[in-house]
Amino acid sequence: MPINPELQGRVYEKTPSYLVGREKIREFSRAVFSTSPLNFDVEAARAAGYADVVAPPTFAIVLQELTLQQLIGDEDAGIELSHVVHGDQRFSSTRPIVAGDELTATMTIASVKTLGGNAMITSESRIEDLEGNHVVTSISTLVVRGDA
């Protein structure tokens, strides 16, 4: 089944809230080889003006993954997971994510393009706090091979 070009502009349902945990930040920080004390030490983070430990900028992928599950699970999309390659990832932040944040994400399909038999789907996941304030937008491009 080819990728549905009518995905472009589609807005998916806001994800359930995600409570950012201190240990999750520490685990993620170790996984990305961070050495910043802000990612591990509460006192260092507070001394720098944060309420708790600070997540590395790429931690937003944890929330974006919840929105990408919606896209991959959308039967109308025409995506076969075994043919998906991650093509690009970008982040645009208003402020860092810190332990104790309660966040939601809403994904919009920014573009659907066909190139050489493959499809490129660019999605933007807007991550907000519970008051609706922007925290970060995570932009991802998936390449779906057309060799099914």
Buried (B, 14 or more C-beta within 10 A) or exposed (E): EEBBEEBBEBEBEEBEEBEBBBEBBBEBBEEEEBEBBBBBBBEBBEEEEBEBBBBBBBBBBBBBBBBBEBBBEBEEBBBEEEBBEEBEEEBEBEEBBBBEBEBBBBBBBBBBEEEEEBBBBBBBBBBBBEEEEEBBBBBBBBBBEBEE
